[in-house]
Amino acid sequence: MSFQAYLDNIQAKTGKTPEEFIALAKQKGFAENGSLKPGVKAGNIVAWLKSEFELGHGHAMAIVALLKGKRS
């Protein structure tokens, strides 16, 4: 599955765009200036996405990659 397909599936499941996830991560203190904050562990983000949005591990890791700067 391509990275874009992961993002499309996440949006279909949650109704949230990648940009909205970046904004939510910023509100949670996981991101700043559009990217992952230094020292933030992927496991913390994955746990948040699994509990709040019921995402699976692979889809949650796609959001982590997005926060690390991956765009395509």
CHARMM internal coordinates of N, CA and C (Angstrom, degrees):
IC EDIT
DIST 1 N 1 CA 1.4484
DIST 1 CA 1 C 1.5264
ANGL 1 N 1 CA 1 C 108.28
DIST 1 C 2 N 1.3028
ANGL 1 CA 1 C 2 N 115.98
DIHE 1 N 1 CA 1 C 2 N 135.41
DIST 2 N 2 CA 1.4664
ANGL 1 C 2 N 2 CA 120.20
DIHE 1 CA 1 C 2 N 2 CA 179.99
DIST 2 CA 2 C 1.5319
ANGL 2 N 2 CA 2 C 110.32
DIHE 1 C 2 N 2 CA 2 C -76.51
DIST 2 C 3 N 1.3097
ANGL 2 CA 2 C 3 N 115.32
DIHE 2 N 2 CA 2 C 3 N 160.92
DIST 3 N 3 CA 1.4596
ANGL 2 C 3 N 3 CA 120.59
DIHE 2 CA 2 C 3 N 3 CA 178.22
DIST 3 CA 3 C 1.5232
ANGL 3 N 3 CA 3 C 110.39
DIHE 2 C 3 N 3 CA 3 C -57.60
DIST 3 C 4 N 1.3278
ANGL 3 CA 3 C 4 N 116.88
DIHE 3 N 3 CA 3 C 4 N -43.70
DIST 4 N 4 CA 1.4677
ANGL 3 C 4 N 4 CA 120.41
DIHE 3 CA 3 C 4 N 4 CA 179.90
DIST 4 CA 4 C 1.5238
ANGL 4 N 4 CA 4 C 110.80
DIHE 3 C 4 N 4 CA 4 C -62.65
DIST 4 C 5 N 1.3204
ANGL 4 CA 4 C 5 N 117.91
DIHE 4 N 4 CA 4 C 5 N -36.67
DIST 5 N 5 CA 1.4657
ANGL 4 C 5 N 5 CA 120.70
DIHE 4 CA 4 C 5 N 5 CA 178.12
DIST 5 CA 5 C 1.5277
ANGL 5 N 5 CA 5 C 110.47
DIHE 4 C 5 N 5 CA 5 C -64.29
DIST 5 C 6 N 1.3306
ANGL 5 CA 5 C 6 N 117.20
DIHE 5 N 5 CA 5 C 6 N -39.39
DIST 6 N 6 CA 1.4694
ANGL 5 C 6 N 6 CA 120.05
DIHE 5 CA 5 C 6 N 6 CA 174.80
DIST 6 CA 6 C 1.5251
ANGL 6 N 6 CA 6 C 109.73
DIHE 5 C 6 N 6 CA 6 C -58.66
DIST 6 C 7 N 1.3285
ANGL 6 CA 6 C 7 N 117.02
DIHE 6 N 6 CA 6 C 7 N -49.34
DIST 7 N 7 CA 1.4633
ANGL 6 C 7 N 7 CA 120.56
DIHE 6 CA 6 C 7 N 7 CA -178.56
DIST 7 CA 7 C 1.5262
ANGL 7 N 7 CA 7 C 111.66
DIHE 6 C 7 N 7 CA 7 C -62.30
DIST 7 C 8 N 1.3287
ANGL 7 CA 7 C 8 N 116.71
DIHE 7 N 7 CA 7 C 8 N -39.76
DIST 8 N 8 CA 1.4638
ANGL 7 C 8 N 8 CA 120.61
DIHE 7 CA 7 C 8 N 8 CA 178.27
DIST 8 CA 8 C 1.5240
ANGL 8 N 8 CA 8 C 110.86
DIHE 7 C 8 N 8 CA 8 C -63.38
DIST 8 C 9 N 1.3377
ANGL 8 CA 8 C 9 N 116.98
DIHE 8 N 8 CA 8 C 9 N -43.13
DIST 9 N 9 CA 1.4639
ANGL 8 C 9 N 9 CA 121.13
DIHE 8 CA 8 C 9 N 9 CA 179.33
DIST 9 CA 9 C 1.5228
ANGL 9 N 9 CA 9 C 111.47
DIHE 8 C 9 N 9 CA 9 C -65.60
DIST 9 C 10 N 1.3261
ANGL 9 CA 9 C 10 N 116.65
DIHE 9 N 9 CA 9 C 10 N -39.04
DIST 10 N 10 CA 1.4639
ANGL 9 C 10 N 10 CA 120.99
DIHE 9 CA 9 C 10 N 10 CA 177.89
DIST 10 CA 10 C 1.5267
ANGL 10 N 10 CA 10 C 109.64
DIHE 9 C 10 N 10 CA 10 C -62.81
DIST 10 C 11 N 1.3206
ANGL 10 CA 10 C 11 N 116.85
DIHE 10 N 10 CA 10 C 11 N -44.31
DIST 11 N 11 CA 1.4608
ANGL 10 C 11 N 11 CA 120.38
DIHE 10 CA 10 C 11 N 11 CA 179.70
DIST 11 CA 11 C 1.5261
ANGL 11 N 11 CA 11 C 110.84
DIHE 10 C 11 N 11 CA 11 C -64.65
DIST 11 C 12 N 1.3337
ANGL 11 CA 11 C 12 N 117.77
DIHE 11 N 11 CA 11 C 12 N -40.05
DIST 12 N 12 CA 1.4621
ANGL 11 C 12 N 12 CA 120.69
DIHE 11 CA 11 C 12 N 12 CA 178.92
DIST 12 CA 12 C 1.5343
ANGL 12 N 12 CA 12 C 110.97
DIHE 11 C 12 N 12 CA 12 C -63.88
DIST 12 C 13 N 1.3292
ANGL 12 CA 12 C 13 N 116.42
DIHE 12 N 12 CA 12 C 13 N -38.13
DIST 13 N 13 CA 1.4656
ANGL 12 C 13 N 13 CA 120.76
DIHE 12 CA 12 C 13 N 13 CA -177.95
DIST 13 CA 13 C 1.5261
ANGL 13 N 13 CA 13 C 112.20
DIHE 12 C 13 N 13 CA 13 C -75.92
DIST 13 C 14 N 1.3318
ANGL 13 CA 13 C 14 N 117.27
DIHE 13 N 13 CA 13 C 14 N -41.20
DIST 14 N 14 CA 1.4626
ANGL 13 C 14 N 14 CA 120.96
DIHE 13 CA 13 C 14 N 14 CA -171.36
DIST 14 CA 14 C 1.5278
ANGL 14 N 14 CA 14 C 114.10
DIHE 13 C 14 N 14 CA 14 C -103.02
DIST 14 C 15 N 1.3272
ANGL 14 CA 14 C 15 N 116.52
DIHE 14 N 14 CA 14 C 15 N -21.44
DIST 15 N 15 CA 1.4560
ANGL 14 C 15 N 15 CA 120.44
DIHE 14 CA 14 C 15 N 15 CA -174.37
DIST 15 CA 15 C 1.5245
ANGL 15 N 15 CA 15 C 112.91
DIHE 14 C 15 N 15 CA 15 C 78.99
DIST 15 C 16 N 1.3362
ANGL 15 CA 15 C 16 N 116.76
DIHE 15 N 15 CA 15 C 16 N 6.72
DIST 16 N 16 CA 1.4705
ANGL 15 C 16 N 16 CA 121.90
DIHE 15 CA 15 C 16 N 16 CA -178.08
DIST 16 CA 16 C 1.5312
ANGL 16 N 16 CA 16 C 110.12
DIHE 15 C 16 N 16 CA 16 C -106.32
DIST 16 C 17 N 1.3256
ANGL 16 CA 16 C 17 N 115.28
DIHE 16 N 16 CA 16 C 17 N 136.98
DIST 17 N 17 CA 1.4603
ANGL 16 C 17 N 17 CA 121.24
DIHE 16 CA 16 C 17 N 17 CA 176.93
DIST 17 CA 17 C 1.5295
ANGL 17 N 17 CA 17 C 109.32
DIHE 16 C 17 N 17 CA 17 C -81.71
DIST 17 C 18 N 1.3201
ANGL 17 CA 17 C 18 N 117.45
DIHE 17 N 17 CA 17 C 18 N 163.95
DIST 18 N 18 CA 1.4673
ANGL 17 C 18 N 18 CA 119.55
DIHE 17 CA 17 C 18 N 18 CA 174.99
DIST 18 CA 18 C 1.5290
ANGL 18 N 18 CA 18 C 111.97
DIHE 17 C 18 N 18 CA 18 C -55.53
DIST 18 C 19 N 1.3127
ANGL 18 CA 18 C 19 N 117.40
DIHE 18 N 18 CA 18 C 19 N -39.60
DIST 19 N 19 CA 1.4639
ANGL 18 C 19 N 19 CA 121.11
DIHE 18 CA 18 C 19 N 19 CA 179.77
DIST 19 CA 19 C 1.5233
ANGL 19 N 19 CA 19 C 110.98
DIHE 18 C 19 N 19 CA 19 C -63.68
DIST 19 C 20 N 1.3225
ANGL 19 CA 19 C 20 N 116.37
DIHE 19 N 19 CA 19 C 20 N -36.54
DIST 20 N 20 CA 1.4647
ANGL 19 C 20 N 20 CA 119.78
DIHE 19 CA 19 C 20 N 20 CA 177.98
DIST 20 CA 20 C 1.5325
ANGL 20 N 20 CA 20 C 110.90
DIHE 19 C 20 N 20 CA 20 C -67.12
DIST 20 C 21 N 1.3392
ANGL 20 CA 20 C 21 N 116.96
DIHE 20 N 20 CA 20 C 21 N -37.80
DIST 21 N 21 CA 1.4670
ANGL 20 C 21 N 21 CA 119.59
DIHE 20 CA 20 C 21 N 21 CA 176.98
DIST 21 CA 21 C 1.5240
ANGL 21 N 21 CA 21 C 111.02
DIHE 20 C 21 N 21 CA 21 C -65.85
DIST 21 C 22 N 1.3181
ANGL 21 CA 21 C 22 N 116.87
DIHE 21 N 21 CA 21 C 22 N -36.98
DIST 22 N 22 CA 1.4707
ANGL 21 C 22 N 22 CA 119.76
DIHE 21 CA 21 C 22 N 22 CA 176.61
DIST 22 CA 22 C 1.5305
ANGL 22 N 22 CA 22 C 109.30
DIHE 21 C 22 N 22 CA 22 C -62.70
DIST 22 C 23 N 1.3325
ANGL 22 CA 22 C 23 N 116.99
DIHE 22 N 22 CA 22 C 23 N -44.02
DIST 23 N 23 CA 1.4664
ANGL 22 C 23 N 23 CA 120.67
DIHE 22 CA 22 C 23 N 23 CA 179.08
DIST 23 CA 23 C 1.5273
ANGL 23 N 23 CA 23 C 111.13
DIHE 22 C 23 N 23 CA 23 C -64.50
DIST 23 C 24 N 1.3341
ANGL 23 CA 23 C 24 N 117.72
DIHE 23 N 23 CA 23 C 24 N -41.68
DIST 24 N 24 CA 1.4622
ANGL 23 C 24 N 24 CA 121.07
DIHE 23 CA 23 C 24 N 24 CA 178.74
DIST 24 CA 24 C 1.5300
ANGL 24 N 24 CA 24 C 111.09
DIHE 23 C 24 N 24 CA 24 C -64.14
DIST 24 C 25 N 1.3270
ANGL 24 CA 24 C 25 N 116.18
DIHE 24 N 24 CA 24 C 25 N -40.78
DIST 25 N 25 CA 1.4658
ANGL 24 C 25 N 25 CA 120.30
DIHE 24 CA 24 C 25 N 25 CA 178.51
DIST 25 CA 25 C 1.5231
ANGL 25 N 25 CA 25 C 110.31
DIHE 24 C 25 N 25 CA 25 C -63.22
DIST 25 C 26 N 1.3153
ANGL 25 CA 25 C 26 N 116.60
DIHE 25 N 25 CA 25 C 26 N -35.98
DIST 26 N 26 CA 1.4677
ANGL 25 C 26 N 26 CA 120.48
DIHE 25 CA 25 C 26 N 26 CA 177.01
DIST 26 CA 26 C 1.5258
ANGL 26 N 26 CA 26 C 110.03
DIHE 25 C 26 N 26 CA 26 C -65.16
DIST 26 C 27 N 1.3229
ANGL 26 CA 26 C 27 N 116.81
DIHE 26 N 26 CA 26 C 27 N -44.17
DIST 27 N 27 CA 1.4665
ANGL 26 C 27 N 27 CA 121.18
DIHE 26 CA 26 C 27 N 27 CA 178.72
DIST 27 CA 27 C 1.5313
ANGL 27 N 27 CA 27 C 111.23
DIHE 26 C 27 N 27 CA 27 C -61.31
DIST 27 C 28 N 1.3237
ANGL 27 CA 27 C 28 N 116.67
DIHE 27 N 27 CA 27 C 28 N -35.92
DIST 28 N 28 CA 1.4696
ANGL 27 C 28 N 28 CA 122.06
DIHE 27 CA 27 C 28 N 28 CA 179.93
DIST 28 CA 28 C 1.5266
ANGL 28 N 28 CA 28 C 112.34
DIHE 27 C 28 N 28 CA 28 C -77.81
DIST 28 C 29 N 1.3313
ANGL 28 CA 28 C 29 N 116.74
DIHE 28 N 28 CA 28 C 29 N -10.23
DIST 29 N 29 CA 1.4546
ANGL 28 C 29 N 29 CA 120.15
DIHE 28 CA 28 C 29 N 29 CA -179.67
DIST 29 CA 29 C 1.5208
ANGL 29 N 29 CA 29 C 114.31
DIHE 28 C 29 N 29 CA 29 C 88.48
DIST 29 C 30 N 1.3326
ANGL 29 CA 29 C 30 N 116.64
DIHE 29 N 29 CA 29 C 30 N 13.32
DIST 30 N 30 CA 1.4593
ANGL 29 C 30 N 30 CA 121.41
DIHE 29 CA 29 C 30 N 30 CA 179.81
DIST 30 CA 30 C 1.5227
ANGL 30 N 30 CA 30 C 112.60
DIHE 29 C 30 N 30 CA 30 C -90.08
DIST 30 C 31 N 1.3250
ANGL 30 CA 30 C 31 N 117.39
DIHE 30 N 30 CA 30 C 31 N -21.20
DIST 31 N 31 CA 1.4656
ANGL 30 C 31 N 31 CA 121.10
DIHE 30 CA 30 C 31 N 31 CA -173.91
DIST 31 CA 31 C 1.5187
ANGL 31 N 31 CA 31 C 110.19
DIHE 30 C 31 N 31 CA 31 C -136.98
DIST 31 C 32 N 1.3287
ANGL 31 CA 31 C 32 N 114.55
DIHE 31 N 31 CA 31 C 32 N 157.22
DIST 32 N 32 CA 1.4579
ANGL 31 C 32 N 32 CA 122.22
DIHE 31 CA 31 C 32 N 32 CA 173.00
DIST 32 CA 32 C 1.5143
ANGL 32 N 32 CA 32 C 107.94
DIHE 31 C 32 N 32 CA 32 C -152.37
DIST 32 C 33 N 1.3096
ANGL 32 CA 32 C 33 N 116.05
DIHE 32 N 32 CA 32 C 33 N 147.24
DIST 33 N 33 CA 1.4702
ANGL 32 C 33 N 33 CA 121.28
DIHE 32 CA 32 C 33 N 33 CA 179.87
DIST 33 CA 33 C 1.5216
ANGL 33 N 33 CA 33 C 112.39
DIHE 32 C 33 N 33 CA 33 C 53.40
DIST 33 C 34 N 1.3392
ANGL 33 CA 33 C 34 N 116.85
DIHE 33 N 33 CA 33 C 34 N 35.38
DIST 34 N 34 CA 1.4611
ANGL 33 C 34 N 34 CA 121.23
DIHE 33 CA 33 C 34 N 34 CA 176.20
DIST 34 CA 34 C 1.5120
ANGL 34 N 34 CA 34 C 115.67
DIHE 33 C 34 N 34 CA 34 C 76.61
DIST 34 C 35 N 1.3417
ANGL 34 CA 34 C 35 N 118.27
DIHE 34 N 34 CA 34 C 35 N 12.19
DIST 35 N 35 CA 1.4612
ANGL 34 C 35 N 35 CA 119.34
DIHE 34 CA 34 C 35 N 35 CA 177.91
DIST 35 CA 35 C 1.5266
ANGL 35 N 35 CA 35 C 110.47
DIHE 34 C 35 N 35 CA 35 C -146.11
DIST 35 C 36 N 1.3149
ANGL 35 CA 35 C 36 N 115.03
DIHE 35 N 35 CA 35 C 36 N 171.39
DIST 36 N 36 CA 1.4565
ANGL 35 C 36 N 36 CA 122.18
DIHE 35 CA 35 C 36 N 36 CA -178.58
DIST 36 CA 36 C 1.5229
ANGL 36 N 36 CA 36 C 110.66
DIHE 35 C 36 N 36 CA 36 C -62.44
DIST 36 C 37 N 1.3246
ANGL 36 CA 36 C 37 N 116.58
DIHE 36 N 36 CA 36 C 37 N 134.66
DIST 37 N 37 CA 1.4623
ANGL 36 C 37 N 37 CA 121.34
DIHE 36 CA 36 C 37 N 37 CA 177.48
DIST 37 CA 37 C 1.5276
ANGL 37 N 37 CA 37 C 109.26
DIHE 36 C 37 N 37 CA 37 C -71.01
DIST 37 C 38 N 1.3140
ANGL 37 CA 37 C 38 N 117.47
DIHE 37 N 37 CA 37 C 38 N 142.59
DIST 38 N 38 CA 1.4626
ANGL 37 C 38 N 38 CA 119.72
DIHE 37 CA 37 C 38 N 38 CA 176.52
DIST 38 CA 38 C 1.5282
ANGL 38 N 38 CA 38 C 110.62
DIHE 37 C 38 N 38 CA 38 C -58.55
DIST 38 C 39 N 1.3148
ANGL 38 CA 38 C 39 N 115.72
DIHE 38 N 38 CA 38 C 39 N 138.03
DIST 39 N 39 CA 1.4537
ANGL 38 C 39 N 39 CA 121.29
DIHE 38 CA 38 C 39 N 39 CA 178.08
DIST 39 CA 39 C 1.5187
ANGL 39 N 39 CA 39 C 115.58
DIHE 38 C 39 N 39 CA 39 C 88.44
DIST 39 C 40 N 1.3309
ANGL 39 CA 39 C 40 N 117.96
DIHE 39 N 39 CA 39 C 40 N -10.88
DIST 40 N 40 CA 1.4612
ANGL 39 C 40 N 40 CA 120.69
DIHE 39 CA 39 C 40 N 40 CA 178.90
DIST 40 CA 40 C 1.5269
ANGL 40 N 40 CA 40 C 108.25
DIHE 39 C 40 N 40 CA 40 C -77.98
DIST 40 C 41 N 1.3166
ANGL 40 CA 40 C 41 N 115.64
DIHE 40 N 40 CA 40 C 41 N 129.42
DIST 41 N 41 CA 1.4651
ANGL 40 C 41 N 41 CA 121.48
DIHE 40 CA 40 C 41 N 41 CA -178.81
DIST 41 CA 41 C 1.5245
ANGL 41 N 41 CA 41 C 110.58
DIHE 40 C 41 N 41 CA 41 C -89.25
DIST 41 C 42 N 1.3118
ANGL 41 CA 41 C 42 N 115.50
DIHE 41 N 41 CA 41 C 42 N 141.51
DIST 42 N 42 CA 1.4637
ANGL 41 C 42 N 42 CA 121.13
DIHE 41 CA 41 C 42 N 42 CA 178.88
DIST 42 CA 42 C 1.5233
ANGL 42 N 42 CA 42 C 110.87
DIHE 41 C 42 N 42 CA 42 C -57.67
DIST 42 C 43 N 1.3268
ANGL 42 CA 42 C 43 N 117.04
DIHE 42 N 42 CA 42 C 43 N -36.75
DIST 43 N 43 CA 1.4650
ANGL 42 C 43 N 43 CA 120.43
DIHE 42 CA 42 C 43 N 43 CA -178.77
DIST 43 CA 43 C 1.5154
ANGL 43 N 43 CA 43 C 113.17
DIHE 42 C 43 N 43 CA 43 C -59.27
DIST 43 C 44 N 1.3203
ANGL 43 CA 43 C 44 N 117.76
DIHE 43 N 43 CA 43 C 44 N -34.71
DIST 44 N 44 CA 1.4675
ANGL 43 C 44 N 44 CA 120.87
DIHE 43 CA 43 C 44 N 44 CA 177.65
DIST 44 CA 44 C 1.5253
ANGL 44 N 44 CA 44 C 111.21
DIHE 43 C 44 N 44 CA 44 C -66.54
DIST 44 C 45 N 1.3199
ANGL 44 CA 44 C 45 N 115.94
DIHE 44 N 44 CA 44 C 45 N -40.68
DIST 45 N 45 CA 1.4599
ANGL 44 C 45 N 45 CA 120.29
DIHE 44 CA 44 C 45 N 45 CA 179.46
DIST 45 CA 45 C 1.5213
ANGL 45 N 45 CA 45 C 110.40
DIHE 44 C 45 N 45 CA 45 C -69.57
DIST 45 C 46 N 1.3260
ANGL 45 CA 45 C 46 N 116.58
DIHE 45 N 45 CA 45 C 46 N -42.80
DIST 46 N 46 CA 1.4613
ANGL 45 C 46 N 46 CA 121.26
DIHE 45 CA 45 C 46 N 46 CA 179.08
DIST 46 CA 46 C 1.5343
ANGL 46 N 46 CA 46 C 109.83
DIHE 45 C 46 N 46 CA 46 C -59.90
DIST 46 C 47 N 1.3227
ANGL 46 CA 46 C 47 N 117.58
DIHE 46 N 46 CA 46 C 47 N -45.11
DIST 47 N 47 CA 1.4673
ANGL 46 C 47 N 47 CA 120.83
DIHE 46 CA 46 C 47 N 47 CA 179.62
DIST 47 CA 47 C 1.5309
ANGL 47 N 47 CA 47 C 110.87
DIHE 46 C 47 N 47 CA 47 C -60.45
DIST 47 C 48 N 1.3299
ANGL 47 CA 47 C 48 N 116.83
DIHE 47 N 47 CA 47 C 48 N -43.10
DIST 48 N 48 CA 1.4655
ANGL 47 C 48 N 48 CA 121.22
DIHE 47 CA 47 C 48 N 48 CA 178.12
DIST 48 CA 48 C 1.5250
ANGL 48 N 48 CA 48 C 110.93
DIHE 47 C 48 N 48 CA 48 C -60.85
DIST 48 C 49 N 1.3386
ANGL 48 CA 48 C 49 N 117.05
DIHE 48 N 48 CA 48 C 49 N -47.85
DIST 49 N 49 CA 1.4666
ANGL 48 C 49 N 49 CA 120.68
DIHE 48 CA 48 C 49 N 49 CA -176.93
DIST 49 CA 49 C 1.5263
ANGL 49 N 49 CA 49 C 111.93
DIHE 48 C 49 N 49 CA 49 C -67.82
DIST 49 C 50 N 1.3203
ANGL 49 CA 49 C 50 N 116.70
DIHE 49 N 49 CA 49 C 50 N -35.90
DIST 50 N 50 CA 1.4669
ANGL 49 C 50 N 50 CA 119.97
DIHE 49 CA 49 C 50 N 50 CA 177.43
DIST 50 CA 50 C 1.5236
ANGL 50 N 50 CA 50 C 110.68
DIHE 49 C 50 N 50 CA 50 C -66.54
DIST 50 C 51 N 1.3288
ANGL 50 CA 50 C 51 N 117.21
DIHE 50 N 50 CA 50 C 51 N -44.35
DIST 51 N 51 CA 1.4664
ANGL 50 C 51 N 51 CA 119.41
DIHE 50 CA 50 C 51 N 51 CA -176.27
DIST 51 CA 51 C 1.5210
ANGL 51 N 51 CA 51 C 112.62
DIHE 50 C 51 N 51 CA 51 C -75.50
DIST 51 C 52 N 1.3227
ANGL 51 CA 51 C 52 N 117.56
DIHE 51 N 51 CA 51 C 52 N -42.12
DIST 52 N 52 CA 1.4610
ANGL 51 C 52 N 52 CA 119.83
DIHE 51 CA 51 C 52 N 52 CA -174.66
DIST 52 CA 52 C 1.5247
ANGL 52 N 52 CA 52 C 113.66
DIHE 51 C 52 N 52 CA 52 C -84.54
DIST 52 C 53 N 1.3318
ANGL 52 CA 52 C 53 N 117.26
DIHE 52 N 52 CA 52 C 53 N -32.09
DIST 53 N 53 CA 1.4657
ANGL 52 C 53 N 53 CA 120.20
DIHE 52 CA 52 C 53 N 53 CA -174.89
DIST 53 CA 53 C 1.5202
ANGL 53 N 53 CA 53 C 113.59
DIHE 52 C 53 N 53 CA 53 C -120.07
DIST 53 C 54 N 1.3338
ANGL 53 CA 53 C 54 N 117.10
DIHE 53 N 53 CA 53 C 54 N 0.11
DIST 54 N 54 CA 1.4657
ANGL 53 C 54 N 54 CA 122.75
DIHE 53 CA 53 C 54 N 54 CA -179.99
DIST 54 CA 54 C 1.5268
ANGL 54 N 54 CA 54 C 112.51
DIHE 53 C 54 N 54 CA 54 C 56.75
DIST 54 C 55 N 1.3335
ANGL 54 CA 54 C 55 N 115.90
DIHE 54 N 54 CA 54 C 55 N 35.92
DIST 55 N 55 CA 1.4603
ANGL 54 C 55 N 55 CA 120.25
DIHE 54 CA 54 C 55 N 55 CA 176.26
DIST 55 CA 55 C 1.5188
ANGL 55 N 55 CA 55 C 109.38
DIHE 54 C 55 N 55 CA 55 C -80.29
DIST 55 C 56 N 1.3172
ANGL 55 CA 55 C 56 N 116.21
DIHE 55 N 55 CA 55 C 56 N 148.92
DIST 56 N 56 CA 1.4479
ANGL 55 C 56 N 56 CA 120.94
DIHE 55 CA 55 C 56 N 56 CA 172.91
DIST 56 CA 56 C 1.5206
ANGL 56 N 56 CA 56 C 110.11
DIHE 55 C 56 N 56 CA 56 C -77.60
DIST 56 C 57 N 1.3184
ANGL 56 CA 56 C 57 N 115.52
DIHE 56 N 56 CA 56 C 57 N 172.67
DIST 57 N 57 CA 1.4572
ANGL 56 C 57 N 57 CA 120.28
DIHE 56 CA 56 C 57 N 57 CA -175.87
DIST 57 CA 57 C 1.5348
ANGL 57 N 57 CA 57 C 112.19
DIHE 56 C 57 N 57 CA 57 C -60.44
DIST 57 C 58 N 1.3104
ANGL 57 CA 57 C 58 N 117.54
DIHE 57 N 57 CA 57 C 58 N -45.81
DIST 58 N 58 CA 1.4656
ANGL 57 C 58 N 58 CA 121.07
DIHE 57 CA 57 C 58 N 58 CA -178.49
DIST 58 CA 58 C 1.5156
ANGL 58 N 58 CA 58 C 112.60
DIHE 57 C 58 N 58 CA 58 C -62.84
DIST 58 C 59 N 1.3167
ANGL 58 CA 58 C 59 N 116.85
DIHE 58 N 58 CA 58 C 59 N -42.21
DIST 59 N 59 CA 1.4558
ANGL 58 C 59 N 59 CA 120.24
DIHE 58 CA 58 C 59 N 59 CA 179.23
DIST 59 CA 59 C 1.5233
ANGL 59 N 59 CA 59 C 110.83
DIHE 58 C 59 N 59 CA 59 C -69.15
DIST 59 C 60 N 1.3208
ANGL 59 CA 59 C 60 N 116.88
DIHE 59 N 59 CA 59 C 60 N -38.67
DIST 60 N 60 CA 1.4669
ANGL 59 C 60 N 60 CA 120.04
DIHE 59 CA 59 C 60 N 60 CA 176.48
DIST 60 CA 60 C 1.5254
ANGL 60 N 60 CA 60 C 110.48
DIHE 59 C 60 N 60 CA 60 C -63.05
DIST 60 C 61 N 1.3269
ANGL 60 CA 60 C 61 N 117.30
DIHE 60 N 60 CA 60 C 61 N -40.11
DIST 61 N 61 CA 1.4616
ANGL 60 C 61 N 61 CA 120.36
DIHE 60 CA 60 C 61 N 61 CA 178.58
DIST 61 CA 61 C 1.5248
ANGL 61 N 61 CA 61 C 111.54
DIHE 60 C 61 N 61 CA 61 C -66.62
DIST 61 C 62 N 1.3321
ANGL 61 CA 61 C 62 N 117.70
DIHE 61 N 61 CA 61 C 62 N -27.68
DIST 62 N 62 CA 1.4677
ANGL 61 C 62 N 62 CA 120.16
DIHE 61 CA 61 C 62 N 62 CA 174.68
DIST 62 CA 62 C 1.5276
ANGL 62 N 62 CA 62 C 110.04
DIHE 61 C 62 N 62 CA 62 C -64.87
DIST 62 C 63 N 1.3185
ANGL 62 CA 62 C 63 N 117.04
DIHE 62 N 62 CA 62 C 63 N -37.78
DIST 63 N 63 CA 1.4680
ANGL 62 C 63 N 63 CA 120.22
DIHE 62 CA 62 C 63 N 63 CA 176.61
DIST 63 CA 63 C 1.5224
ANGL 63 N 63 CA 63 C 109.80
DIHE 62 C 63 N 63 CA 63 C -68.14
DIST 63 C 64 N 1.3180
ANGL 63 CA 63 C 64 N 117.66
DIHE 63 N 63 CA 63 C 64 N -39.39
DIST 64 N 64 CA 1.4695
ANGL 63 C 64 N 64 CA 120.77
DIHE 63 CA 63 C 64 N 64 CA 175.95
DIST 64 CA 64 C 1.5237
ANGL 64 N 64 CA 64 C 109.55
DIHE 63 C 64 N 64 CA 64 C -58.93
DIST 64 C 65 N 1.3405
ANGL 64 CA 64 C 65 N 116.36
DIHE 64 N 64 CA 64 C 65 N -45.67
DIST 65 N 65 CA 1.4733
ANGL 64 C 65 N 65 CA 120.28
DIHE 64 CA 64 C 65 N 65 CA 178.71
DIST 65 CA 65 C 1.5270
ANGL 65 N 65 CA 65 C 110.40
DIHE 64 C 65 N 65 CA 65 C -60.99
DIST 65 C 66 N 1.3221
ANGL 65 CA 65 C 66 N 116.99
DIHE 65 N 65 CA 65 C 66 N -40.05
DIST 66 N 66 CA 1.4579
ANGL 65 C 66 N 66 CA 121.03
DIHE 65 CA 65 C 66 N 66 CA 176.74
DIST 66 CA 66 C 1.5280
ANGL 66 N 66 CA 66 C 110.43
DIHE 65 C 66 N 66 CA 66 C -59.52
DIST 66 C 67 N 1.3252
ANGL 66 CA 66 C 67 N 116.05
DIHE 66 N 66 CA 66 C 67 N -43.92
DIST 67 N 67 CA 1.4659
ANGL 66 C 67 N 67 CA 120.04
DIHE 66 CA 66 C 67 N 67 CA 179.81
DIST 67 CA 67 C 1.5222
ANGL 67 N 67 CA 67 C 112.31
DIHE 66 C 67 N 67 CA 67 C -67.97
DIST 67 C 68 N 1.3252
ANGL 67 CA 67 C 68 N 116.71
DIHE 67 N 67 CA 67 C 68 N -24.03
DIST 68 N 68 CA 1.4545
ANGL 67 C 68 N 68 CA 120.74
DIHE 67 CA 67 C 68 N 68 CA 177.31
DIST 68 CA 68 C 1.5213
ANGL 68 N 68 CA 68 C 112.15
DIHE 67 C 68 N 68 CA 68 C -83.99
DIST 68 C 69 N 1.3418
ANGL 68 CA 68 C 69 N 116.60
DIHE 68 N 68 CA 68 C 69 N -3.43
DIST 69 N 69 CA 1.4532
ANGL 68 C 69 N 69 CA 119.75
DIHE 68 CA 68 C 69 N 69 CA 175.19
DIST 69 CA 69 C 1.5102
ANGL 69 N 69 CA 69 C 116.47
DIHE 68 C 69 N 69 CA 69 C 113.76
DIST 69 C 70 N 1.3186
ANGL 69 CA 69 C 70 N 117.80
DIHE 69 N 69 CA 69 C 70 N -4.30
DIST 70 N 70 CA 1.4746
ANGL 69 C 70 N 70 CA 119.76
DIHE 69 CA 69 C 70 N 70 CA 178.97
DIST 70 CA 70 C 1.5353
ANGL 70 N 70 CA 70 C 108.33
DIHE 69 C 70 N 70 CA 70 C -68.86
DIST 70 C 71 N 1.2945
ANGL 70 CA 70 C 71 N 116.39
DIHE 70 N 70 CA 70 C 71 N 131.79
DIST 71 N 71 CA 1.4648
ANGL 70 C 71 N 71 CA 120.50
DIHE 70 CA 70 C 71 N 71 CA -178.50
DIST 71 CA 71 C 1.5306
ANGL 71 N 71 CA 71 C 113.31
DIHE 70 C 71 N 71 CA 71 C -124.05
DIST 71 C 72 N 1.3088
ANGL 71 CA 71 C 72 N 118.13
DIHE 71 N 71 CA 71 C 72 N -11.04
DIST 72 N 72 CA 1.4824
ANGL 71 C 72 N 72 CA 119.05
DIHE 71 CA 71 C 72 N 72 CA 178.06
DIST 72 CA 72 C 1.5095
ANGL 72 N 72 CA 72 C 110.27
DIHE 71 C 72 N 72 CA 72 C -150.90
END
COOR INIT
IC SEED 1 N 1 CA 1 C
IC BUILD
